[in-house]
Amino acid sequence: MMDLDHALLSAVLAYLDALAHYALCFSSPNIRARVLRARPILSLYIFPQTLSFPRDAIHSSEIVADSLLPGWRTSHPLPEVALDNLHVSLSSRPGGDCQKGRWKQEWVDLWRAGEGSGLGRFQEEAYGPIIESIVAALGFRERFGETEVYYSAVPLLRCCPPLPPMEEDARRGITRPKGYAARYGVLTTRHTDGSYGHPTGEINFWLPVNSWAGGTNSLRHDSTPWAGRESSRTLTLKYGEIGVFYGNQCQHETVRNETEVTRCSFDFRIIPGSFFEPDYYDKNGSFSWKSGYWNKLALQ
């Protein structure tokens, strides 16, 4: 009877999307055990974890430092340490609407500028090997039987520098609009990726390329979609580590960076082939296969 039940559950699950699988796992311990037995890939969505990648072989921090801090080699022994002080090179000050860190556009422009851009070099030299190391570490094929994965074609670089207290504005006689204080220096306001139209099969991957991320310079995410901010944990990682969590449905955010270190990090998303929806279409057309948002990696 148990084998029959298992076969029936597996057949039913084949018709459900990742979010339905995920929700079932939180209905009862017994159902979670049975769902995980039938679809063990769900463990990647339920349990946040930290991975490592071969930092000595994949020089992601060096690529970012070369793009954003030309000449860093003359004063710093390690690129990740140089990036800790990226804020020293900031030519503009926070001003106007600080929500989502729009004033840091100068770094985004540097990162994407020209044919030999940092983004282009990262995609050519580092991004593929990082994806492959993640796939191997998590055992997508060996543990979960996946034959392919899909990953974000363009990884996003975020820079979150320390900011001086707002009292400095008051001393300079600068007044700000109502609600400004709550947004001051916030790079990522509280949200889920699903609320922006991302497909529910995504798993989030987040890695710093400066020396460390933690405390107020890092990202926080809730433990489940229902647990609330009190369940939130801060990603504490050093260069060479990658945080994994289900940001598609779990709220996440940043706060004003009160450390003395600029956090530089990449975030991207991976969907196991068994949860990928080739005909998925969001209202903006931004996160679909047809839009070019995804690359495919066949697993040998």
Secondary structure per residue as TSV (DSSP state, phi and psi in degrees):
chain	resnum	aa	ss	phi	psi
A	1	M	-	360.0	-40.3
A	2	M	H	-62.8	-40.4
A	3	D	H	-64.2	-38.9
A	4	L	H	-64.6	-45.1
A	5	D	H	-59.9	-42.7
A	6	H	H	-63.2	-43.8
A	7	A	H	-64.4	-39.9
A	8	L	H	-66.1	-43.8
A	9	L	H	-62.4	-43.2
A	10	S	H	-59.5	-40.3
A	11	A	H	-66.5	-41.7
A	12	V	H	-65.3	-44.1
A	13	L	H	-62.1	-28.3
A	14	A	T	-62.0	-20.4
A	15	Y	T	-97.4	0.5
A	16	L	S	-108.7	150.7
A	17	D	-	-85.3	178.0
A	18	A	H	-60.4	-38.8
A	19	L	H	-66.0	-38.3
A	20	A	H	-65.1	-42.0
A	21	H	H	-58.5	-47.1
A	22	Y	H	-60.4	-47.3
A	23	A	H	-61.8	-39.8
A	24	L	H	-59.3	-35.5
A	25	C	T	-66.3	-16.6
A	26	F	T	-106.5	11.0
A	27	S	T	-82.5	-36.1
A	28	S	-	-168.8	154.3
A	29	P	H	-59.1	-37.1
A	30	N	H	-65.6	-45.4
A	31	I	H	-66.8	-39.1
A	32	R	H	-59.2	-45.9
A	33	A	H	-59.4	-41.1
A	34	R	H	-72.3	-38.7
A	35	V	H	-66.1	-42.4
A	36	L	H	-67.0	-31.7
A	37	R	H	-66.2	-41.9
A	38	A	H	-75.5	-38.1
A	39	R	-	-133.2	77.5
A	40	P	G	-61.1	-19.4
A	41	I	G	-58.2	-21.8
A	42	L	G	-63.5	-21.0
A	43	S	H	-60.8	-28.7
A	44	L	H	-68.4	-26.7
A	45	Y	H	-85.9	-33.1
A	46	I	H	-84.3	-36.5
A	47	F	S	-113.0	104.2
A	48	P	-	-59.0	148.7
A	49	Q	E	-153.2	172.7
A	50	T	E	-121.9	130.1
A	51	L	E	-111.1	167.9
A	52	S	E	-122.7	151.0
A	53	F	-	-126.9	159.0
A	54	P	-	-72.6	87.4
A	55	R	T	-62.0	-29.4
A	56	D	T	-75.0	-19.4
A	57	A	T	-100.8	-25.3
A	58	I	-	-114.9	106.0
A	59	H	-	-92.9	60.1
A	60	S	H	-68.3	-40.0
A	61	S	H	-66.7	-34.8
A	62	E	H	-64.6	-40.6
A	63	I	H	-63.6	-43.0
A	64	V	H	-66.7	-44.0
A	65	A	H	-63.2	-41.1
A	66	D	H	-60.7	-34.3
A	67	S	H	-78.4	-43.7
A	68	L	H	-96.2	-22.7
A	69	L	S	-132.9	65.6
A	70	P	T	-54.8	134.6
A	71	G	T	88.8	6.9
A	72	W	G	-60.5	-26.3
A	73	R	G	-65.1	-20.6
A	74	T	G	-75.6	-17.9
A	75	S	T	-130.1	-7.6
A	76	H	-	-132.6	135.5
A	77	P	S	-75.1	-27.2
A	78	L	S	-130.6	136.8
A	79	P	H	-63.8	-35.8
A	80	E	H	-65.3	-31.9
A	81	V	H	-73.3	-38.8
A	82	A	H	-59.3	-40.4
A	83	L	H	-69.2	-22.5
A	84	D	H	-56.9	-29.2
A	85	N	T	-107.7	24.5
A	86	L	G	-57.4	-32.6
A	87	H	G	-62.0	-22.0
A	88	V	G	-64.0	-27.6
A	89	S	G	-87.5	-1.4
A	90	L	-	-66.6	123.3
A	91	S	-	-92.2	-22.2
A	92	S	S	-104.7	156.2
A	93	R	-	-104.8	154.2
A	94	P	-	-55.2	139.6
A	95	G	-	-169.3	159.6
A	96	G	S	64.3	-129.3
A	97	D	-	-92.3	106.7
A	98	C	-	-83.6	-5.6
A	99	Q	G	-57.6	134.2
A	100	K	G	63.8	16.6
A	101	G	G	61.5	39.7
A	102	R	G	-61.8	-24.1
A	103	W	G	-71.0	-9.2
A	104	K	G	-92.8	20.4
A	105	Q	H	-59.7	-27.1
A	106	E	H	-60.5	-35.3
A	107	W	H	-71.5	-39.7
A	108	V	H	-60.6	-43.0
A	109	D	H	-62.3	-43.0
A	110	L	H	-61.3	-42.4
A	111	W	H	-65.1	-34.9
A	112	R	H	-100.1	-4.0
A	113	A	-	-74.0	136.1
A	114	G	S	75.7	170.1
A	115	E	T	-66.9	-34.8
A	116	G	T	-95.4	37.8
A	117	S	-	-64.9	160.3
A	118	G	H	-60.4	-40.5
A	119	L	H	-60.3	-45.8
A	120	G	H	-62.1	-42.4
A	121	R	H	-66.1	-40.6
A	122	F	H	-62.4	-44.6
A	123	Q	I	-64.2	-35.2
A	124	E	I	-77.5	-38.5
A	125	E	I	-104.5	-30.9
A	126	A	I	-119.8	-35.0
A	127	Y	I	-64.2	-48.5
A	128	G	H	-57.2	-49.5
A	129	P	H	-60.4	-34.0
A	130	I	H	-65.9	-45.2
A	131	I	H	-59.6	-44.7
A	132	E	H	-63.5	-37.8
A	133	S	H	-67.8	-35.7
A	134	I	H	-65.4	-46.9
A	135	V	H	-59.6	-41.6
A	136	A	H	-69.5	-43.2
A	137	A	H	-64.1	-39.8
A	138	L	H	-83.5	-15.1
A	139	G	T	68.6	45.7
A	140	F	T	-55.0	-40.2
A	141	R	T	-86.9	-48.0
A	142	E	T	-69.0	-44.7
A	143	R	T	-86.5	-36.9
A	144	F	T	-113.3	-5.8
A	145	G	-	72.7	18.6
A	146	E	-	-76.4	140.9
A	147	T	S	-103.5	-9.8
A	148	E	E	-159.7	155.6
A	149	V	E	-132.7	157.8
A	150	Y	E	-120.7	137.9
A	151	Y	E	-136.9	155.0
A	152	S	E	-54.7	128.6
A	153	A	S	-66.8	-32.8
A	154	V	S	-122.6	108.8
A	155	P	-	-70.9	147.1
A	156	L	E	-101.2	127.6
A	157	L	E	-95.0	128.4
A	158	R	E	-121.2	136.7
A	159	C	E	-121.3	123.4
A	160	C	E	-124.1	94.1
A	161	P	-	-84.6	159.6
A	162	P	-	-67.7	146.7
A	163	L	-	-123.1	145.8
A	164	P	-	-69.2	155.3
A	165	P	-	-58.1	152.9
A	166	M	T	-66.1	-15.7
A	167	E	H	-58.1	-26.0
A	168	E	H	-63.1	-37.3
A	169	D	H	-61.4	-42.4
A	170	A	H	-62.1	-40.5
A	171	R	H	-66.3	-27.8
A	172	R	T	-89.9	3.1
A	173	G	T	77.4	19.7
A	174	I	-	-91.6	128.5
A	175	T	-	-106.1	148.0
A	176	R	-	-122.2	155.3
A	177	P	-	-68.9	163.0
A	178	K	T	-58.7	135.5
A	179	G	T	86.9	-5.1
A	180	Y	H	-62.6	-39.7
A	181	A	H	-59.3	-37.3
A	182	A	H	-69.0	-23.2
A	183	R	H	-98.9	-10.9
A	184	Y	T	-57.4	115.5
A	185	G	T	74.3	7.4
A	186	V	-	-81.7	118.7
A	187	L	S	-82.1	-39.2
A	188	T	S	-132.1	109.8
A	189	T	-	-74.6	161.7
A	190	R	S	-61.5	126.8
A	191	H	B	-166.9	171.0
A	192	T	-	-117.3	151.2
A	193	D	G	-67.8	-31.0
A	194	G	G	-60.5	-31.5
A	195	S	G	-68.5	-16.5
A	196	Y	G	-97.6	3.6
A	197	G	T	101.7	4.2
A	198	H	-	-67.3	144.7
A	199	P	-	-66.0	147.0
A	200	T	T	-70.5	-13.3
A	201	G	T	-79.2	-3.8
A	202	E	-	-67.9	144.2
A	203	I	E	-118.6	136.5
A	204	N	E	-90.4	139.7
A	205	F	E	-126.9	134.9
A	206	W	E	-141.0	118.4
A	207	L	E	-135.1	131.1
A	208	P	E	-77.3	148.5
A	209	V	S	-116.7	-4.3
A	210	N	S	-85.7	-174.0
A	211	S	S	-70.3	-30.6
A	212	W	E	-161.8	158.8
A	213	A	E	-132.9	134.9
A	214	G	-	177.1	166.4
A	215	G	G	60.2	-137.8
A	216	T	G	-78.8	-7.4
A	217	N	G	-91.2	-1.0
A	218	S	S	-106.5	-171.0
A	219	L	-	-103.3	143.1
A	220	R	E	-116.0	141.6
A	221	H	E	-139.6	147.3
A	222	D	-	-72.6	158.5
A	223	S	S	-75.7	-32.7
A	224	T	S	-144.8	169.7
A	225	P	T	-65.7	-16.1
A	226	W	T	-110.9	-5.7
A	227	A	S	-79.3	-25.1
A	228	G	-	83.4	172.3
A	229	R	G	-60.8	-28.2
A	230	E	G	-65.0	-17.9
A	231	S	G	-89.8	-3.2
A	232	S	-	-62.4	137.7
A	233	R	E	-120.9	147.5
A	234	T	E	-93.7	131.5
A	235	L	-	-67.5	122.0
A	236	T	-	-118.2	106.0
A	237	L	E	-138.6	151.6
A	238	K	E	-110.8	164.4
A	239	Y	T	-57.7	131.4
A	240	G	T	105.9	-5.8
A	241	E	E	-114.8	154.4
A	242	I	E	-131.5	127.5
A	243	G	E	-87.5	138.9
A	244	V	E	-124.0	126.8
A	245	F	E	-158.2	166.7
A	246	Y	-	-95.7	73.0
A	247	G	T	-72.1	-9.2
A	248	N	T	-64.4	-33.5
A	249	Q	T	-123.0	-16.5
A	250	C	S	-94.9	125.6
A	251	Q	-	-59.3	142.6
A	252	H	E	-147.7	160.5
A	253	E	E	-167.9	170.3
A	254	T	-	-124.3	168.9
A	255	V	-	-126.8	177.1
A	256	R	-	-61.8	132.9
A	257	N	-	-74.3	109.7
A	258	E	-	-104.7	9.4
A	259	T	S	-84.1	-174.8
A	260	E	S	-105.4	16.7
A	261	V	S	-124.8	131.5
A	262	T	-	-75.8	129.1
A	263	R	E	-94.8	123.5
A	264	C	E	-113.8	127.6
A	265	S	E	-147.4	154.0
A	266	F	E	-104.5	143.1
A	267	D	E	-132.0	142.8
A	268	F	E	-155.7	175.3
A	269	R	E	-133.5	146.9
A	270	I	E	-128.0	138.7
A	271	I	E	-119.3	124.2
A	272	P	E	-59.6	144.9
A	273	G	G	-56.2	-33.3
A	274	S	G	-69.4	-16.2
A	275	F	G	-110.5	2.3
A	276	F	-	-77.1	138.0
A	277	E	-	-113.3	96.3
A	278	P	T	-62.9	-24.0
A	279	D	T	-99.5	9.8
A	280	Y	-	-61.4	140.0
A	281	Y	-	-144.9	118.4
A	282	D	-	-89.6	167.3
A	283	K	T	-62.2	-26.3
A	284	N	T	-95.6	-8.7
A	285	G	S	69.2	22.4
A	286	S	-	-92.9	-27.2
A	287	F	S	-119.2	27.8
A	288	S	S	-100.5	166.7
A	289	W	T	-63.5	-41.2
A	290	K	T	-67.2	-26.7
A	291	S	T	-76.3	-12.5
A	292	G	T	87.6	11.1
A	293	Y	-	-68.2	-25.3
A	294	W	E	-114.3	143.2
A	295	N	E	-105.5	151.8
A	296	K	E	-109.6	136.2
A	297	L	E	-122.7	113.2
A	298	A	E	-79.6	137.0
A	299	L	-	-101.3	122.0
A	300	Q	-	-86.4	360.0
